[in-house]
Structures are given as C-alpha cells and as structure tokens.
C-alpha cells in the first residue's frame, strides 16, 4: 500500500520524473506534517454546487501523491458547497442553528473525500467534533496524532463543534493541537493579493506577508480569529491555488508557490 513506501525513494523518483523542485538535503520534503484547509467550494467543480465526482477524485490523487512522500496529512473541510450556515441567502434562520447545519455539511464532504481516498488506496479516518459514532470517530487529540503516526490521512469534520467559529478557525485550532508544521490554505487563486484578482486585473500578488499586515489590510486570507490564533502561536500559512495539477506537491517540496504568511 502507499503508506508502506519509503519516503526517500518515492520522493526522488517522483521529483525526477515530474521535474519538480529538489528535496531538502536530507532527502525529505520541507514539511513533515501538514494541515490542508479545503473550502466546501473545492468539491463543487464546474457544476457550481454539491460534490463533483471528477473534482473530488483529483483532490484525492493530489493528497495521495503527497502522502506517498511520507508526509503526514490532516485535512479540514468546509461545507459551503452544500450549506453556508447563517450566510445562506434568502433563508432567515438563527445563527447558531445555521452554523450547526453548516457543520453537518462538512461531515458529508468529509465522508465523500474519505471514500475517494480509500478507493485510491490511502487509509483514512474521519474525526468529527460532533459525536456521530456510526459514521466517524470523535475528535480526540492524541488519537488524531496516533493516526498520523501510523500513516493514515485524517479528515476533520464539523469544525470546532461550536457555532460562531468558521472552519478556518477550526483548521488553525486543529493545526496547533496536532503540532502541524504549516497550514496549507487551498484556494482558486494564486495566493494573497492586495485586491480581488477576479475583479481587479492589476491586483498585486504577495509572495510573503506578515500576520499583522494581513489583519491591518483586511486581506481575505482566513478570518481574523484564525489569523490571530496563527500569529499568537507562530503557525505559518501557505495560501496557494489548488486547481493546477501538482501544486500541492510543489508546496510540500518547497517550491515558491502561492503566498506565505509568517511573523516577519
């Protein structure tokens, strides 16, 4: 199975074959444990809603390629492709109730991604912040770390389990708890810009930026709670475009892809 392959041998073979960046001097990727943050929109593909089969299989293939390097992968999924909580347009509902509905949407996405990953030969566990013993394990920090150490991909569902907290904040929290090396924030643009690149053609891309600048300039990277949590704990964030094939691998191998948020 993929989890039993030698990280060093697999890394060199794939890097040479695909023309990717060289690995670090010790033959390992630059990150050994990552938290990949996927929005619900990542699952909808060209259809613009729900779960698109080809798209989720492509995501699974990208994760598998990184996993085969020996990288420990945890994934936090959103649910906006199914329900966006209190932000759902034209649907008046209590904020807390809407947020709980959004959490349930993330569980659907987590199960779909788990299915795709396991069909690709990657052992996977879904850990939910809301108890659902028939379909997932409860989130327990030590259990999550143990799954990673055993070579399993873990998918976090239901956010923090509390309303008023986004899955961005949940991703930052889980990254701290499992002692991840970095948060990889997957988007549909090439990184962090000073304006919306889909609306402003002259928008400037930042290769590197500090947490404080992200907050002061009100850049839409992650919500302010998530950014503050990362700043307080020195957790780096790489924001990159997940759509081009192989970009996740390039980030893990240390290529300059997207934008990096650091203390200085």
Secondary structure, 3 states (H helix, E strand, C coil): CHHHCCHHHHHHHHHHHHCCCCCCCCCCCCCCEEEEEECHHHHCHHHCCCCCHHHHHHHHHHHHHHHCCCCEEEEEECCCCCCCHHHCCCCCCCHHHHHHHHHHHHHHHHHHHHHHHHHCCCCEEEEECCCCCCCCEECCHHHHHHHHHCCCEEEEECCCCCCCCCHHHHHHHHHHHCCCCEEEEEECCCCEECCCCCCCCCCCEECEEEHHHHHHCCCCCCCHHHHHHHHHHCCCEEEEECCCCCHHHHHHCCCCCCEEEECC
